Amino acid sequence: MESGQIKKYRIYFLLVLLASAFTFLYRLGFMPLEGFDESRLAVSALEMMQNKNYWIVTFNNKPDLWSVKPPLMIWCQALSFKIFGVNEFATRFPSAIAGVATVLIVFNFVANHFKKLNLALLTSFVLISTPGYFGKHVVRSGDYDSLLVLFLFLQFVCFYRYIKKRENRSLWLLALFVFLAVFTKSIAGLFFIPGFLVFVLIKRNWKIFLNPQLYFAILAVLASIAAYYFYRENLTPGYLEKVWENELGGRFNIAQEENTGPFWFYLQTMIQFQFSYWMWFLLIFITPKFRKSLGEQKEIIQLLGIVSITFFIIISTAATKLQWYLAPIYPLFSILVGLGFFWIAHQMIRFFTENKWGGKKIVEIVVFVFLILVPIGMLVDGIHLAPNAKKAHNELSFGEFSRMLEKHSSYGIMIEGYDAHVDFHIKREIYYGKNVFRVTQKNKFPVGMKVAVGRKSLLNFINQNFYSKPLLTSKNYQLLQILGPKSE
């Protein structure tokens, strides 16, 4: 790059960094943890930080044989707890940082490959403003998927560099990121590999199979992954069976927890919300005029398309379907959308210039509206600046109520069944020295005891058997003080 271009690169890089950091970190800890994966991971991270057992992921101090993914994300969250304390922000911080890193890598990849900084900036803002990326279960949630997206996109970058330059360094980096992706979310870390193989077959690029380093890299990845899984099986017998049930054949062939849908579930999801604003720019790729303009960029666009399509087929074929399984496709789609948008902008400039209608200035106004004003509205909504709309879920309403309990140092919480968000609250309060504990109908209820209760069946039990007075009340929860038993 020339000195002027280097300066422009640094300015754009800083702009993308600030935009992504603000979008992904602003009010990150404002919303309470959600009740399933997010709270469960937080419980496991807190227990790992306390018991210092870094190989066995636990839940309620027992080996977790329901969420049987490797521990990389739990390690990151435990470290985050050490730095920021045990709270919602720290739970989500590793995901947010992975999101920022992914956006910056997308920017750098596009800037270096296409040699167009405006395109790199555009692509980055497309990704930042994608609801399926900054929304539920990905960069602003304490779940696995943001870290998975980072390592899968790094696989894409390293694979492309390897087939272009045949550098063993890129090959070994690809192997590293395959291992890290698997160590983040098990089999999902391999979901770009079929696309890479299809691309090699279509291009008849057989020479890559003549490199002995390729087989050493494959062997190193397989050996490292196998070593972990067999070590974990040795520590907790039955682990591999649960991996098969929850991560491999079971999840692929049988819908887990009724999370199912038609083959076109993910396409419908993108059109309806996850990628709805940007989706239509992908249609530009079917126009002959655009395809003729590709030139040297045809190969990279083919790779982006092949990896996206094969990934889409894999997750669509699986019986278990969840909207955040789409997340790894968004960096690839963002590049494709950026290319389409960029081409349309150039066609508009040419048209307006030929007709003497202002040309570039009009296009800049259109880009500002489409790329800045409208996405900002989506971001504001996604960052939950209007939190009242999010209080409908039980776990969120308890999270709001738990903040009302901060002034109380000793109380029980009545729990019936699975309530990971409540488990996290209890363990966090105990970690900070409070006397907070689980309560069931079998417990004794001495006079003066404080009990937080939410479910109607449990509240009816208290009202039928004890005199009590309310100390705190929210929409779905109450903190009661036991005054004494009711006489029979």
N, C-alpha and C positions, 0 to 999 in steps of 0.2 A: 504493500500500500504506500502511496505517496503521503507526505507529511500532512496535507490537508485532509486526506481520507482517514488517516490515523486519528487525527483530532476529532473528526466527525464520528468515527467508530467509538471513541471513548465517550463522547457526549451521549450517543444513542445507547451505548451499553449502560451508562449510569442512569439514563432515563428508564430503561427497561428494568434495571435493578430496583429503582425506587418504586416504580409502578407495581411490580410483582410483590415486593416486600410489603407495601402498603395494603394491597388487595388481600394478601394471604395472611398477614400478621395483625392487621388492625382489628381490635376487639376480638381477638382469637379466643380468649378465655371467657368471653361474655356469656355465651350460651352454655347451659349445663350439659354434661356428658349424656349421650344417648345410651339407651339401656342395654343394647346387645354388644356388638363387637367393641365399640369404643370404651365402654365401662369395663368390659371383661379384660381388655388389654391393659387398662389402667390398673386394675386390681393385680394382674400378673406382674406388671412392672414394679409396683410398690412392694409386692412380696419378694421379688427377685432382689430389689435393693436392700431389703431387710435380711433375707436368708443367705444372700450372696451365693446362691446356687445358680450359676449362669448357663447351665446346660439343660436343666429341667424346668420348663415353664409350668408354673403352678396356678391354680385357682382355688381360693379358700384353703390354701396351704396343702393342697393335694395335687399330684401330677395331673395336668390338664390333658385329658384324653378326648376332649371335644374339639377344641381348637388346637390342632396338632402341627401347626406350621413351625418351621425353624425359628430360632429366637432373635434374629437380627433386629426386628422392629422393637421387640421388648427390651433389648439392650439399649437401643437409642432412647426409649422412653424412660428407662431407669436412670440413665445418665442425665436426661433432661430434668428429672425429679431432683437429682443431686444438685443441679445448678440453679433451678428456678423454684424449687419447693414442689410439694405434692398438690397440684391444682390442675384445672382444666387447660390453662395455657400451656403448661409443661407437657401435658398429655399430647397435645396437638402440635407442639413446636417442631418435632422431627418431620412430620408430614409437611408442614408449611415451608420449612427450609428445603426439603426435597423438591417441593413445587417451585420455589424460587430458582434452585439450581437447574431444574429442567428447562424453565423458560430461558435462562441465560445460555444454556447449551444449545437450545433451538436457535436463539439469536446468533450465536457464534457460528453454528453450522451453516445456516443460510447465508450469513455475511461472507464466510470464507468460500463456500461452494459457488454461490450464484453471483458473487462480487457486486451485490446491490444492497447497500445499507438500508435504503428505504423499504425494500422488500423484507429485510430481516426485522426491521422495526414493526412493520405491518403484521408479519407472521406472529411475532411475540405478543402483540396486543390481541390478536385473534385468540391465541391460547389463553391468555390471562382472563379474557372476558367470556370464555366458554362455560356455561352453567354446569355442564357435566364434569368439568375439571375443578372449578373452585367450589363446587357445591358439596352435597352430602357424600360422606364416606371417602373423600379424596383429600385435597390439599388443606382443607380447613377442618379436618376430622382426625382423630387419633386412631387411624386404622392403617392397614398394610398398603393400601393401593397407591398412595402418592410415591412412596419409596419404590414400589414395583415399577411404576411408570418411568421413574428416573433411570433405573437400571435397564429396562427394556429399550428406552430410546438410546441410551449409550451403546447397547448392543447394535442397534441399527446404524449408528454413526461409525462404529468400529468395523462392522461388516462392510459397509460401503467403502471405507478407506482401504480395507484389505483387498477387495476385488479391484479397486482402481490402482493401487500402488504396490500390492503384493508385499507389504511390509509385515514381517513376523511380529513386530511390536503391536500392530493393530490386531493381529490374530490372537495374541496372548491377552490383550486387553479385552477383546471380545469374550474370551474364555472366562476371564475374571468377572465380567459383568453378568455372564450367564450364571456363574456360581452365586454371585450376590443376589441376583433376582430370585433364584431358587431358594436361597437362604432367607429371603424375605417372605415369599408367598408360594413356596412349594412348586408344584407342577406348572402353575401359571407363569413362572419365570422362563419357561421354554416355549411359550406360545408364539414367539416371532420366528423361531427356528424353521418351522415348515415353510414360511414365506421365503426365507433365505434360500432354502433348497429348491423351491419352485422357480425362483429367479435364476439360479445357477442352471437348472435344467432347460429353461426357456432360452437362455443365452448360450447354451452349450459351452459353458465356461469350465471345461473339464480340467484345465491345468491346475486349478486350485487343489484338486485331489492328489496331485503329484508331490505336494509339499509334505515331507515327513513331519514338520512341526505341527501340521494340522492334527495328526493322529496323537501326537504327544499332548497337545492342548485338550483334545477330547478326552483322552485317558485321565488327564489331571483333573478335569471337571468331574467326571464320573466317579473317580476314586475319592475325591473330596466329599462329594454329596453322599456317596455310599458309606463313607467312614462316619459321617455324622449320624445318619439314620440307624446304622447298626450299633453305634455307641449308645444312642438314645434307647434303642430296643433293649440293650444290655442293662441300662439303668432302670428302665420301666418296662418290664415284659408286657407284651400286648400292644405296644406303641405302633408297630408296623401294621398290625391288623386295623387299628383305628385310622392310620394314614390312608389305607386302601379304602375304607368305608367313607371317610370324610373328604379326602382330597383327590383321589384317583377314580377308580371305577364307580364307586358309589355315588359320588356327586355328579359324575358325567352321565350315568345311566338312570339315576333315580333323582327326582327333584327333592332337594333337602328343604325341610320345613315349609313345604308347599310353595316354594319360590319357583314357579314355573311360568310358561307362556308359550305362544306360538313361535315358529321358526323366525318370523319377522319381528319378534319382540323388540330387538335392539334398534332396528330401523325405525319402528314406530316411536321408540323412546327418544331417539335423536330428533326426529321430526317434530314431536310434540313439545319437547322442552330442552333436552340435554345439549343439542347442537342446532336448534331450530333457526336461530338468527343467521348462522353462517352456512348452513347445510346447502342452501340453494346456489352458492357460488361454485360448488363442485360440479354443477351441471355444465359449466363452461367447457369441461374436458371432453364432452361428447360432440362439440362443434368442430367441423373440419378445419375452419380457419384458425382456431386456437392450436389444434394438433400440428398444423403445418408450421406454426411459428416456434415450435419447441426447439428445433435445432439440436445443439449439444446437450440440452437439458432432458432429452427424451429418456435417457437411461435412468437417471435419478427419479424421474416421475414414474417410470415403470416400476422401479423398486418400491417406491412409496405405495403405489396402487396394489401391487402384488402382496406385499406384507399386510396391508390394511385388509384386503379381501380375504386372505387366508385366515387371518386372526378373527375376522368377523364370522367366517364359516365355522371355525372351531367353537367359539363361544355360543353361536346360534344353534349348533348341533347338540350341545350339552343340555341335559334335562333341567339342571338348576340354572335359573336365570335371575340376575340381579342387575340393576341399572348401572352400578359402578364397575361391573366387569368390563364395560366399554372404555374405561378411562385410558388405557394404554394407546388407544387409537387416536386420541385427540392431538398429541403433538404432530403425528403424521398428517392428519387432516388439516391442521392449522397451516402447515407448509403448503399443502395443495390449495387451500382456500386463499392463502396469501398470493400464490402464483396466479390464480384466477382473477382475484381482485386487482392485482397489479396490472395484468394484461388488459382488463376492462378499462382501468384508469388511463392507460396509454392510448387505447382506442378512442376514448372520450377526448383526450387532449388533441389527438390528430383531427378528429371530427370538428371540434370547436375551433381549432386553429384554421382549418381549411375554410370554414364558414365565417371566420373573423368574429366569433362570439366571445372572445376572452380567453379561450383555451385553458391554459394551466390554472389560472385563478379560479375559474368555475369548478374545475376538477378538484382543486384543493378544498373548496367549500364542501363539495359533495363528500369527499373522503373524511373531512372533519366531522360531518354529521353522522355518517355511517360508522366510522371507526371510533369516534370519541363520544359523542353525545348519547347515542342509543345504547352502546355497551355500558356506559356509566350507569344508566338506569338499571340495567340488569345486575351490575356489581353491587349497587346500593341495596337492592332487594336481597341479593345473595349473601351479603355480609350481615344481614339481619339487623338493619337499623330500625326496623319496626318489629320488635321481638314479640309483641302481643299475639301475632299471627302464629307463633310457634309454640304456644303453651298448651295445645290440645293434647299432646302425647303425655302419657302418665309419667314417663321418666323425666320429661322436661319440667312438668309441674312439680315433681319432687325436687328437682334441682333448684327451682326457684324457692321452694319451701325450705330446703336445706340451708339456704343463706339466711333465712329468718331464724334459724336455730343457733347461729354463731354465738349468741350471748349466753347460751345454756351449756353447761359443762358436763352434765350427767343426765342421761335419759336413755330409754330403750326405744327401739323401732320395731313395730310388729311387722313381720314379713311372712308371707305365705307363698311358697313356690320360688321361682327364679326371679331375682331382682338384683342384677349386677350393679346397677347404678346406686342402689341402696348399700350394697356390699362395699363399693368403693368409698362412699361417704363414711360408713362406719370405720373402715380401716384407716382412712385419712385422719379422722378425728382421734382415733386411738394413737396414731403415729404422733400427733401433736399434743398428746397427754390428757385427752378428755376421756371420760368414762361413758362411752357410748357402746351399746350392745344390742344384739338381736333379742327379740321377744316373740314367743309363740303363745298359743292358748294354754299350753301346758305349764307355763311359768307361773311363779307366785307373783302377786301384785301387792306389795306392802303399801301401807298408807304413806302418802307423800311421793310415791314413785311417779316420774314423768314418762309418758308414753306417747310417741308419735305414731299416728295411725292414719291410713288413707282408705283402704278398701272397705266397702260397706259391710261385708260380712264380718270383718275384724272389728269395725266400729260398733256394730250391733252386739258383738260379744261383750265388749267393754260396757256398753250401756245397759245390757241385760244383767250383768253380774256385779257392777261396781257403781258407786257414786263417784262422780268426777267433775272437775271444772276445766273449761278450756283456757289455756294460756296463750296459744297462738292458733290462728285459723287462716287457711288459704282456700282456694277453690276446691282442692281435692284432698287436702291433708289438715290434720289438727294435732296440736300438742296438748295432751290432757294430763292433769295431775290427779292421781287416784286419792279419793277422800276416804274410801272404805268400802267393804263388801256390802251388797244388798242382802237383807235377810231373806231366807227362803219362805 
